[in-house]
Amino acid sequence: EVRLVESGGDLVQPGGSLRLSCEASGFNFVSYWMIWFRQPPGQGLEWVANINQDGSVTHYVDSVKGRFTISRDNAEHSLSLQMNSLRFEDTAVYYCVRDAEVVVPGVNVYDVYDSWGQGTLVTVSS
Amino acid sequence: AIQMTQSPSSLSASVGDRVTITCRASQGIGSDLGWYQQRPGKAPKLLIYAASTLQTGVPSRFSGSGSGTDFTLTISSLQPEDFATYYCLQDSTYPRTFGQGTKVEI
């Protein structure tokens, strides 16, 4: 069974830092892109960042570029999100997600976000 | 960033109804679109990817269609467990972007 378990969410002051972790089990972690999504309370979903299988390629939404860093430890089957210079608008539930991408040869590669953690709440407040 | 516009933002329906939700992209995205269901207090669940491919284990009453800029999610016969919020998500370009969601209520 695929399991993704986030941890590290907390109450933090604006300008502070926090590190989220995601422990993965039940699948060959090293074979998958991994992603962080977030959802502010009562609002919609937002894609935050992703990282490729060996950690050499990352992408970020503009609002977190230069402040957040996604990383992974394939030996430990873990994904991390280092969040610095936190802002009120970073308050959200953060989800760790697996991308079981589907490759159609000669056609396309499709994201398939098939497994989600339960989420961890980050609250930025003074 | 590509903007995804969903409509309606909410709808009221009854068990057995046929429900249609639309999603429009601000530029062409081919078939790079997924649909997700989120029940209150739960993580989202993938329903459809590549615009029309049903994820394993998802009931066949769910279907997706469209390409380019206009997409549709259809629930052929609404069931009690389908009352939830539905989101479209484009995976054509970075950053990936969601529609604002459609809440399906009784």
Interface residues (C-beta under 8 A of the other chain):
Chain A: F37 G44 L45 E46 W47 H59 Y60 V61 D62 Y95 V102 V104 N108 Y110 D111 V112 Y113 D114 W116 G117 Q118 G119
Chain B: A1 G30 S31 D32 G34 Y36 Q38 A43 P44 K45 L46 Y49 A50 T53 Q55 Y87 L89 D91 Y94 P95 R96 T97 F98 G99 Q100 G101
